[in-house]
Amino acid sequence: MKTFLLSLGLMTCVSLSHAQSAPNAQALAGKHGCLICHNVENKVVGPAFKDVAQKYRGQDMANALALRVKNGTAGQWGRVPMPAHPNVPEADIKDVVAWVLGLS
């Protein structure tokens, strides 16, 4: 019983932490200019974040996508390349990528 309660408490803390980080990640996306070319629901210049989440659902793509954001990429979503973002802190990129992949 004690182990069950400890596990339940830990899962609750992790769940609350993730729920609270989503608004922060969305704010980071705005701060770093991601929302100039992307939108959560609709394609703008780049794909909608929900489409990215759908395309990579069930795949371990967080590190690969973080590298694509940092280094730029072309051909993944059409002819318009995504420029590199070398000045965005790696932790911010990882937070935004995790948020995007968590969208349903």
C-alpha positions in Angstrom: 0.0 0.0 0.0 2.8 2.4 0.9 4.5 1.7 -2.4 1.3 2.3 -4.3 0.7 5.6 -2.6 4.3 6.7 -3.3 3.9 5.7 -6.9 0.6 7.6 -7.2 2.1 10.7 -5.6 5.1 10.6 -8.0 2.9 10.2 -11.0 0.8 13.1 -9.9 3.8 15.3 -9.4 5.1 14.4 -12.9 1.7 15.0 -14.4 1.3 18.4 -12.8 4.9 19.3 -13.8 4.1 18.5 -17.4 0.8 20.3 -17.4 2.5 23.4 -16.0 5.3 23.3 -18.5 3.1 23.4 -21.6 2.2 27.1 -21.2 5.9 27.8 -20.6 6.9 25.9 -23.7 4.3 27.8 -25.8 5.7 31.1 -24.4 9.2 30.0 -25.4 7.9 29.2 -28.9 6.6 32.8 -29.0 9.8 34.3 -27.5 12.1 32.5 -30.0 10.0 33.3 -33.1 8.6 29.8 -33.7 5.1 31.2 -33.9 6.0 33.5 -36.8 6.1 30.5 -39.1 4.1 27.9 -37.2 0.7 27.7 -35.5 -0.7 25.0 -33.2 -3.7 24.3 -35.4 -3.0 25.5 -38.9 -0.2 25.5 -41.5 1.4 28.9 -41.8 4.8 28.9 -43.5 5.7 25.7 -41.7 3.5 22.9 -40.7 1.0 23.2 -37.8 2.4 21.9 -34.6 -0.4 19.4 -34.3 0.5 18.0 -37.7 4.1 17.5 -36.5 2.8 15.7 -33.4 0.6 13.5 -35.6 3.4 12.7 -38.1 5.8 11.6 -35.4 3.4 10.0 -32.9 4.8 6.9 -31.3 8.3 7.6 -32.6 11.3 8.6 -30.5 12.0 11.8 -32.5 12.6 14.4 -29.8 16.4 14.6 -30.2 16.3 14.4 -34.0 13.7 17.2 -34.1 15.7 19.3 -31.7 18.7 19.0 -34.0 16.5 20.0 -37.0 15.4 23.1 -35.1 19.0 24.0 -34.1 20.6 23.3 -37.5 17.7 24.0 -39.9 16.2 21.5 -42.3 14.7 21.3 -45.8 12.5 18.9 -47.6 10.7 17.5 -44.5 7.5 19.4 -45.1 7.8 20.8 -48.6 10.1 23.2 -50.5 10.3 25.9 -47.9 13.4 25.3 -45.6 13.3 26.0 -41.9 16.3 28.2 -41.0 18.8 27.2 -38.3 18.3 28.6 -34.8 21.8 28.2 -33.4 21.3 31.0 -30.8 18.2 29.4 -29.1 19.3 27.7 -25.9 19.2 23.9 -26.2 17.0 23.5 -23.2 14.4 25.8 -24.7 14.5 23.9 -28.0 14.0 20.6 -26.1 11.1 22.1 -24.1 9.3 23.4 -27.2 9.9 20.1 -29.1 8.5 18.1 -26.1 5.5 20.3 -26.0 4.9 20.0 -29.8 5.2 16.2 -29.7 2.8 16.1 -26.8 0.0 17.9 -28.7 -2.9 15.7 -29.7 
